[in-house]
């Protein structure tokens, strides 16, 4: 088997549950969820502000 094919197949194997990476992800998964929720709220707030400005400009209101 060529080296290129070996490299391609290397990413296809599942992560062993006892590996160090799996332990780090398991230990910090609540932080990842918190960061994802904060980013989601930030995106929603920014979209609402932009929409308010677009509507205000469309109605010729001064904000």
VODOFI-927165 format. One record per atom (N, C-alpha, C, O): x, y, z; residue number from 1; residue in one letter; atom name. Coordinates in steps of 0.1 Angstrom, whole numbers, always signed. Layout:
// VODOFI-927165
{{X, Y, Z}, NUM, "a", "CA"}
...
//
This chain:
// VODOFI-927165
{{+8, -12, +0}, 1, "x", "N"}
{{+0, +0, +0}, 1, "x", "CA"}
{{+9, +12, +0}, 1, "x", "C"}
{{+19, +13, +7}, 1, "x", "O"}
{{+5, +22, -8}, 2, "x", "N"}
{{+13, +34, -9}, 2, "x", "CA"}
{{+12, +43, +4}, 2, "x", "C"}
{{+2, +42, +12}, 2, "x", "O"}
{{+21, +52, +6}, 3, "x", "N"}
{{+21, +61, +17}, 3, "x", "CA"}
{{+9, +70, +17}, 3, "x", "C"}
{{+3, +73, +27}, 3, "x", "O"}
{{+5, +75, +5}, 4, "x", "N"}
{{-6, +84, +3}, 4, "x", "CA"}
{{-19, +77, +8}, 4, "x", "C"}
{{-27, +83, +15}, 4, "x", "O"}
{{-21, +64, +4}, 5, "x", "N"}
{{-33, +57, +8}, 5, "x", "CA"}
{{-33, +54, +23}, 5, "x", "C"}
{{-43, +55, +29}, 5, "x", "O"}
{{-21, +52, +29}, 6, "x", "N"}
{{-20, +50, +43}, 6, "x", "CA"}
{{-24, +63, +51}, 6, "x", "C"}
{{-31, +62, +61}, 6, "x", "O"}
{{-19, +74, +46}, 7, "x", "N"}
{{-23, +87, +52}, 7, "x", "CA"}
{{-38, +90, +51}, 7, "x", "C"}
{{-44, +95, +60}, 7, "x", "O"}
{{-44, +86, +39}, 8, "x", "N"}
{{-58, +88, +37}, 8, "x", "CA"}
{{-66, +80, +46}, 8, "x", "C"}
{{-77, +84, +51}, 8, "x", "O"}
{{-62, +68, +49}, 9, "x", "N"}
{{-69, +58, +57}, 9, "x", "CA"}
{{-68, +62, +72}, 9, "x", "C"}
{{-76, +57, +80}, 9, "x", "O"}
{{-57, +69, +75}, 10, "x", "N"}
{{-54, +72, +90}, 10, "x", "CA"}
{{-65, +79, +96}, 10, "x", "C"}
{{-68, +77, +108}, 10, "x", "O"}
{{-72, +88, +89}, 11, "x", "N"}
{{-83, +96, +95}, 11, "x", "CA"}
{{-96, +89, +96}, 11, "x", "C"}
{{-105, +94, +102}, 11, "x", "O"}
{{-97, +78, +91}, 12, "x", "N"}
{{-110, +70, +90}, 12, "x", "CA"}
{{-113, +62, +102}, 12, "x", "C"}
{{-124, +58, +104}, 12, "x", "O"}
{{-103, +60, +110}, 13, "x", "N"}
{{-105, +51, +122}, 13, "x", "CA"}
{{-111, +60, +134}, 13, "x", "C"}
{{-107, +71, +135}, 13, "x", "O"}
{{-120, +54, +141}, 14, "x", "N"}
{{-126, +61, +152}, 14, "x", "CA"}
{{-116, +64, +163}, 14, "x", "C"}
{{-106, +56, +165}, 14, "x", "O"}
{{-119, +74, +171}, 15, "x", "N"}
{{-110, +77, +183}, 15, "x", "CA"}
{{-112, +67, +194}, 15, "x", "C"}
{{-124, +64, +197}, 15, "x", "O"}
{{-101, +62, +199}, 16, "x", "N"}
{{-102, +52, +210}, 16, "x", "CA"}
{{-107, +59, +222}, 16, "x", "C"}
{{-102, +70, +226}, 16, "x", "O"}
{{-118, +54, +229}, 17, "x", "N"}
{{-123, +61, +240}, 17, "x", "CA"}
{{-114, +64, +252}, 17, "x", "C"}
{{-116, +72, +260}, 17, "x", "O"}
{{-103, +56, +253}, 18, "x", "N"}
{{-94, +58, +264}, 18, "x", "CA"}
{{-82, +67, +260}, 18, "x", "C"}
{{-73, +68, +268}, 18, "x", "O"}
{{-83, +73, +248}, 19, "x", "N"}
{{-72, +81, +244}, 19, "x", "CA"}
{{-72, +94, +252}, 19, "x", "C"}
{{-82, +98, +258}, 19, "x", "O"}
{{-61, +101, +251}, 20, "x", "N"}
{{-59, +114, +258}, 20, "x", "CA"}
{{-68, +124, +252}, 20, "x", "C"}
{{-74, +132, +260}, 20, "x", "O"}
{{-70, +125, +239}, 21, "x", "N"}
{{-78, +135, +233}, 21, "x", "CA"}
{{-93, +133, +237}, 21, "x", "C"}
{{-100, +142, +240}, 21, "x", "O"}
{{-97, +120, +237}, 22, "x", "N"}
{{-111, +118, +242}, 22, "x", "CA"}
{{-113, +122, +256}, 22, "x", "C"}
{{-124, +127, +259}, 22, "x", "O"}
{{-103, +120, +265}, 23, "x", "N"}
{{-105, +124, +279}, 23, "x", "CA"}
{{-105, +140, +280}, 23, "x", "C"}
{{-113, +145, +288}, 23, "x", "O"}
{{-97, +147, +272}, 24, "x", "N"}
{{-98, +161, +272}, 24, "x", "CA"}
{{-111, +166, +267}, 24, "x", "C"}
{{-117, +175, +273}, 24, "x", "O"}
{{-116, +161, +256}, 25, "x", "N"}
{{-129, +165, +251}, 25, "x", "CA"}
{{-140, +162, +261}, 25, "x", "C"}
{{-149, +171, +263}, 25, "x", "O"}
{{-140, +151, +267}, 26, "x", "N"}
{{-150, +147, +277}, 26, "x", "CA"}
{{-150, +156, +289}, 26, "x", "C"}
{{-160, +160, +295}, 26, "x", "O"}
{{-138, +160, +293}, 27, "x", "N"}
{{-136, +168, +305}, 27, "x", "CA"}
{{-141, +183, +302}, 27, "x", "C"}
{{-146, +189, +311}, 27, "x", "O"}
{{-139, +188, +290}, 28, "x", "N"}
{{-142, +202, +287}, 28, "x", "CA"}
{{-155, +203, +278}, 28, "x", "C"}
{{-157, +214, +273}, 28, "x", "O"}
{{-163, +193, +277}, 29, "x", "N"}
{{-174, +195, +267}, 29, "x", "CA"}
{{-184, +205, +272}, 29, "x", "C"}
{{-190, +211, +263}, 29, "x", "O"}
{{-186, +207, +285}, 30, "x", "N"}
{{-195, +217, +289}, 30, "x", "CA"}
{{-190, +231, +286}, 30, "x", "C"}
{{-198, +240, +283}, 30, "x", "O"}
{{-177, +233, +285}, 31, "x", "N"}
{{-171, +246, +281}, 31, "x", "CA"}
{{-174, +249, +267}, 31, "x", "C"}
{{-177, +260, +262}, 31, "x", "O"}
{{-172, +238, +258}, 32, "x", "N"}
{{-175, +239, +244}, 32, "x", "CA"}
{{-190, +243, +242}, 32, "x", "C"}
{{-193, +251, +233}, 32, "x", "O"}
{{-199, +237, +249}, 33, "x", "N"}
{{-213, +240, +248}, 33, "x", "CA"}
{{-216, +254, +252}, 33, "x", "C"}
{{-223, +261, +246}, 33, "x", "O"}
{{-209, +259, +263}, 34, "x", "N"}
{{-211, +273, +268}, 34, "x", "CA"}
{{-206, +283, +257}, 34, "x", "C"}
{{-213, +293, +254}, 34, "x", "O"}
{{-195, +280, +251}, 35, "x", "N"}
{{-189, +289, +241}, 35, "x", "CA"}
{{-198, +289, +229}, 35, "x", "C"}
{{-201, +300, +223}, 35, "x", "O"}
{{-203, +277, +225}, 36, "x", "N"}
{{-212, +277, +214}, 36, "x", "CA"}
{{-225, +284, +216}, 36, "x", "C"}
{{-230, +291, +207}, 36, "x", "O"}
{{-231, +283, +228}, 37, "x", "N"}
{{-243, +291, +231}, 37, "x", "CA"}
{{-240, +306, +231}, 37, "x", "C"}
{{-249, +313, +226}, 37, "x", "O"}
{{-229, +310, +237}, 38, "x", "N"}
{{-226, +324, +237}, 38, "x", "CA"}
{{-224, +330, +223}, 38, "x", "C"}
{{-229, +341, +220}, 38, "x", "O"}
{{-218, +322, +214}, 39, "x", "N"}
{{-216, +326, +200}, 39, "x", "CA"}
{{-230, +327, +193}, 39, "x", "C"}
{{-232, +336, +185}, 39, "x", "O"}
{{-238, +317, +196}, 40, "x", "N"}
{{-252, +317, +190}, 40, "x", "CA"}
{{-260, +329, +195}, 40, "x", "C"}
{{-266, +336, +186}, 40, "x", "O"}
{{-259, +333, +207}, 41, "x", "N"}
{{-266, +345, +212}, 41, "x", "CA"}
{{-261, +357, +206}, 41, "x", "C"}
{{-268, +366, +202}, 41, "x", "O"}
{{-247, +358, +205}, 42, "x", "N"}
{{-241, +369, +199}, 42, "x", "CA"}
{{-246, +371, +184}, 42, "x", "C"}
{{-248, +382, +180}, 42, "x", "O"}
{{-246, +360, +177}, 43, "x", "N"}
{{-250, +361, +163}, 43, "x", "CA"}
{{-265, +366, +162}, 43, "x", "C"}
{{-268, +374, +154}, 43, "x", "O"}
{{-274, +360, +171}, 44, "x", "N"}
{{-288, +364, +170}, 44, "x", "CA"}
{{-289, +379, +174}, 44, "x", "C"}
{{-297, +386, +167}, 44, "x", "O"}
{{-282, +384, +184}, 45, "x", "N"}
{{-283, +398, +188}, 45, "x", "CA"}
{{-278, +407, +176}, 45, "x", "C"}
{{-284, +417, +173}, 45, "x", "O"}
{{-267, +404, +170}, 46, "x", "N"}
{{-261, +412, +159}, 46, "x", "CA"}
{{-271, +412, +148}, 46, "x", "C"}
{{-273, +422, +141}, 46, "x", "O"}
{{-277, +400, +145}, 47, "x", "N"}
{{-287, +400, +134}, 47, "x", "CA"}
{{-299, +409, +137}, 47, "x", "C"}
{{-305, +415, +128}, 47, "x", "O"}
{{-304, +409, +149}, 48, "x", "N"}
{{-315, +417, +153}, 48, "x", "CA"}
{{-312, +432, +152}, 48, "x", "C"}
{{-320, +440, +148}, 48, "x", "O"}
{{-300, +436, +156}, 49, "x", "N"}
{{-296, +450, +155}, 49, "x", "CA"}
{{-295, +454, +140}, 49, "x", "C"}
{{-299, +465, +137}, 49, "x", "O"}
{{-289, +446, +132}, 50, "x", "N"}
{{-288, +449, +118}, 50, "x", "CA"}
{{-302, +450, +112}, 50, "x", "C"}
{{-304, +459, +104}, 50, "x", "O"}
{{-311, +440, +115}, 51, "x", "N"}
{{-324, +441, +110}, 51, "x", "CA"}
{{-332, +454, +114}, 51, "x", "C"}
{{-339, +460, +107}, 51, "x", "O"}
{{-330, +458, +127}, 52, "x", "N"}
{{-336, +470, +132}, 52, "x", "CA"}
{{-331, +482, +124}, 52, "x", "C"}
{{-339, +491, +121}, 52, "x", "O"}
{{-318, +483, +121}, 53, "x", "N"}
{{-313, +494, +113}, 53, "x", "CA"}
{{-317, +493, +99}, 53, "x", "C"}
{{-320, +504, +93}, 53, "x", "O"}
{{-319, +482, +93}, 54, "x", "N"}
{{-324, +481, +79}, 54, "x", "CA"}
{{-338, +485, +79}, 54, "x", "C"}
{{-342, +493, +70}, 54, "x", "O"}
{{-346, +481, +88}, 55, "x", "N"}
{{-360, +485, +89}, 55, "x", "CA"}
{{-361, +500, +91}, 55, "x", "C"}
{{-370, +507, +85}, 55, "x", "O"}
{{-353, +505, +100}, 56, "x", "N"}
{{-353, +520, +103}, 56, "x", "CA"}
{{-349, +528, +91}, 56, "x", "C"}
{{-355, +538, +88}, 56, "x", "O"}
{{-340, +523, +83}, 57, "x", "N"}
{{-336, +530, +71}, 57, "x", "CA"}
{{-347, +529, +60}, 57, "x", "C"}
{{-349, +538, +53}, 57, "x", "O"}
{{-353, +517, +60}, 58, "x", "N"}
{{-364, +515, +50}, 58, "x", "CA"}
{{-376, +524, +53}, 58, "x", "C"}
{{-382, +529, +44}, 58, "x", "O"}
{{-379, +527, +65}, 59, "x", "N"}
{{-390, +535, +69}, 59, "x", "CA"}
{{-386, +550, +71}, 59, "x", "C"}
{{-394, +558, +75}, 59, "x", "O"}
{{-373, +553, +68}, 60, "x", "N"}
{{-367, +566, +70}, 60, "x", "CA"}
{{-369, +571, +84}, 60, "x", "C"}
{{-373, +583, +87}, 60, "x", "O"}
{{-366, +563, +94}, 61, "x", "N"}
{{-366, +567, +108}, 61, "x", "CA"}
{{-352, +570, +112}, 61, "x", "C"}
{{-342, +564, +107}, 61, "x", "O"}
{{-350, +578, +122}, 62, "x", "N"}
{{-337, +581, +127}, 62, "x", "CA"}
{{-335, +573, +140}, 62, "x", "C"}
{{-343, +574, +149}, 62, "x", "O"}
{{-324, +565, +140}, 63, "x", "N"}
{{-321, +557, +152}, 63, "x", "CA"}
{{-310, +562, +159}, 63, "x", "C"}
{{-305, +557, +169}, 63, "x", "O"}
//
